[in-house]
Amino acid sequence: MSDFEDIQIFVRVAELGNLSAAGRELRHSAAVVSNRIARLEERLGVRLLNRTTRRVNLTTEGDVYYRHCLRILSEMQEAENAIANQKNTTRGPVTLTCPIAFGNKYVVPIIPKFVEQNPDVQIRLHLSDRLLDLLQDKVDLAIRIAELKESSLIVRKLAANKRMLVASPDYLEKHGAPNMPGDLLHHNCLLLRFPGSQQYQWTLVGPNDEGAATLAVSGSMDSDNGEVLTRWCLDGHGIALKSHWEVGAHIRDGRLKVVLPDYQPPSHAVYALYPENRYLPTRVRAFVDFLVGEFGGTPPWDR
């Protein structure tokens, strides 16, 4: 096994914090992984990892070495991507993550069209409402519907997306419709909860730019799956904060009504994100361009 492969193993162990997990991903036994790390440490003359029975952590020297190894691996990937781009080949796997409901409604149906146009590309789709780390989880591309924080990721907007508060006619008949944002504190609010989620607080912007109000709403039911909240909302169990792509059809057919229509949550557009890379693989670039073409102009949920 080459020194370069040892570096790859070390980086994945550092990222996953576990010898066995890295071994499973790289198809090596934990013993082989441990031996490769020990070989690196012996050659460098320093300890790179502190080991416990459940987890390994970087030493100070290991952290320095890890950051340099990341740069080496990145440059190697850029070199390979540059050659692929020189050859203008659209082939190989594209790993994509996107929210469950949005993926099922709008991404799953169009993937076969892309693969038909690019038969040498394999799409590996991960549907999750949790935000994966693109670098750590080795994801090529993410579709996000959120207020984006600054990062090193490249961002391309796919479509505009309005958000709104909705409830079923049955719920509003039983509990009354809120007239002001503060009334929401006395209603059953259906919340999307998972690590990193901010939906336990709802921000509403009033008419005539009168300012934003942020409310610590609460309710008797929450879920880490947006489709579950839509189901509960349709069944009359509370008020939910939803994107138009999720509930536009239900509003049109009268199964849901917009609550506090004069007070709008900030809009979160639909974005494609991918790691900054001077030589983006042709297959990833092709898929991003495909998404822009499919969602650009009037998005599918508004057509």
N, C-alpha and C positions, 0 to 999 in steps of 0.2 A: 504494500500500500504506500502511495507517495506521500510526501510531506504536505502537498496541497490537499489531499483527502483527509489527512489528520486535521488540518485547519478547518475544513468543512465540518468535521465531526465536532471539534471544539466549539465552533460557533453555534451549532444547533444545541449542544448540551448547555451552553451559557444561556441561550434564549429560552429553552424549555425548562431549565433548572432540574433536569432529571436524566440520569444516564440511560435508564431503561426506555423512557419515552423517545429519546434521541435515537437509541438503537432500533426501536420498532420502525421509526420513520425512515431510517437509513438502511434498514434490513441487515442489521448487525446485532449480535448478542450484546448484553450489557457488559460481559467480560471483555469482548473485543473493544468496545467503546472505552472502557476503563483503561485497557492496555494502551490504546492509542493516545489517550490523554496523558498517561504516565510517561509515554515515550517523548511527547512534546515537553513535559515538565523536566525530564532528565536532560534533554538536549539544551533547553533554555537555562537550566540551573535554578529555576524558581518554581514555587507552587502556584498554579493557576486557579485552582478550585479548592474551596473548603467543602468537604463532604460530610453529610449526615446520613442517617438511615433513610430519610425520605427525600432530601433535596440537596442540591449542590449550589453553592454561591461563588461568585467571582471574588478572588482576592484583589488587593490593590493592583498587583502586577498583572493579574488576569484581566482586570478591567481595561488596563492600558493595551494589553495584547489583543483583547477582543475588538477594541475600536480600530486598531490597525488592520486586523484580519477582515473586518467588515469592508474596509476600503479596498483591500486586495481582492476580495470576492466580487465586489461591485465592479471593479475595473476589469476583472476577468469576464464578467457577464457583459459589460459594455463592449469588450473586444469581440465576443462571440456574436452579440447582437449587430455590431457594425458589419461583420462579415455576412450575416444573414441579410441585412439590409442591402449590402452591396449586391448580393445575389437576387434581391427583390423576391424572396420566397415568403409566401403566406402559408405557413405550415406549422404544426405543433400545437401544444395545449394552451388554452386561455382559461385561467382560473378566475371565476367571477363570483362575487357575493352581492346579495341585495336583500331588502326586506321581504319577508315571506309573502304577505298579501300582494304587494306590488309585483313581486316576481311571478307569482301564480297568474295574476291578471294580465300583465303586459309584457313580461320578459320571456316566460316559458313559451308562449305561442309563436314568438318571432325567431327563436333560436334555430329551429329547423330551416328556416329561410336562409339564414346566414351560412349554416353548414352546407346547404345545397349549393350556395354560391362559392363556398370555399371548402371543398371536400377534404382537403388535407389538414384542416384545423379541427381540433377536438375542444369542445366547450365543457368545462367542469364547473357546474353551477352549485353554489352553496346558498340556500335560502335560510336567512336568520335575521331576527330583529335585533340581535346583539351586534355591536360594532366590532368587527375583527380588525386586528392590527395588520395592515397589508404587508409590512416587512416581516414581522415575526411569524405570521401565519402563511407567508409565501403566497399571497394573493396578487394576481396581476391587475385586477380592476374591481372597483366597488361602485355600486349605485347607491347613493345616499339621498335621503329626503330630510334635510335638516339645516339648521343654521350652522354653517361651517366655521370651525375655529382655524386660526392660522396654523399652517403646517407646511412641510416640504412637499406635500403631494400636489400633483398637477390636477387642476379642476377644469372640467368642461360642462357647461350648463346644457342639459338635455331638454328641459321644459319648465314652464312656469307652473306653479301649483298653489291654489288658494286653500286656506284652512278655515274651518268654521265650527261652531258648536251646534250639535244636533240632538234631537230627542224624538221619540215616537209620539204620535197624537195621543195614544193611551196614557203615556207618562204625563204629558202636559195637562190632560184633562183631570187626572187624579191629583196632581201636585201643583198645578198652576205654572204658568210660564214666568221665568225671571224677567224683571223689568230693568234692572240695573246690575252691573257686574257683581256688586256685593251680595246680591240675592243668591248667587251660586253657592255661597258658604252654607246655605240652608237646604241645598239640594244634594241628591245622591249623584256624585260625579264618578264616572267610570274612567279609571286611570291606567295608563300604560307604564308598567314598572319593570325595570331590569337594571343591572348595574350601569350607572352613567345616565340613566333616563332623567329628564328634567320635567316630566309631565305631571308631577305632583304639585307643580305650580303652573297656573295658567296666566298668560299675559294677554290682555285685551287692549286694543287701541281704539279710542272713542272717536265719534264724528268730529269733523272740523279740526282734526289733529289736536284734540284737547289733552292729549297725553296718554301714557300707557299705565294700566293698573295691573299689578301682579298679585294674584290671589292664591293662597295656600288652600286649595280645594281638597275635599276628601270624599270618600264614599265607602260603601260596604263591600265592593268587589273591585279587584284589579287583576291585571294579567300581563304577561310579557309577550302576548300575541295580539296584534292589532285586530285580526279577524274575530277573535273572541269578543272584544269590546263592541265591534259592530253588531255581532249577534245579540249581545245583551241589550244594546241600544234598541235594536229593532223589536225585541221582545218586551220593551217597556220598562226596563230596569234602571234607567238613569240617563244622564246627559253625558255626551262624549265629545272630545275635541278630535275632529276628523279632517282629513284632506279631501278635496273635491273628487280626486280620482277614486277614493274609497266609497263615497256615499252619494255621488252625483245622481246615479240612476235611482237610488232609493228616494231622493228628494223629488225627482221628476215624477215618480209614480205615487208620491204622497205617503210612503211608509215612514219617512222621516221629515221633520220640519226643522228649519234653521232657527236656533235660539239666539236672542240678542243680535239681530242682523246688523244693527248699527255699531256693534263693538266687535271688531275683527281681530283674531289672533294674527301675529306676524306671519307672513307667507314664507314657506320653505320650498324653494325650488327643487327640482330633481337634477342631481348632478352625477357625472361620471368622474371618479377619482382614480388616479394611478400614480405609482411612485415616480419621483423625478428621476429621469434617466435620459442621458443624452442620446442614446441609441435605443429608443423604444422598439421592441420587436415588431416587425411588420404585421404579424398576426394580431397583436393587441391594438395597434393603430387602426387596422382594418375593422376590428370589431367596434372600437369607439366611433369611428366614422359611420359605421352601420347604425349604431344606436342614435347618433345625431340625426341621421336621415329618417329613422323611424319615428322619432319623437319631436323633431323640429317642426316649426310652424304651429299649426293647431294640434295640440296633443290628443292622443286617442280618446281620452275621457271627455273631451269637449267637442268631438266631431259628431 
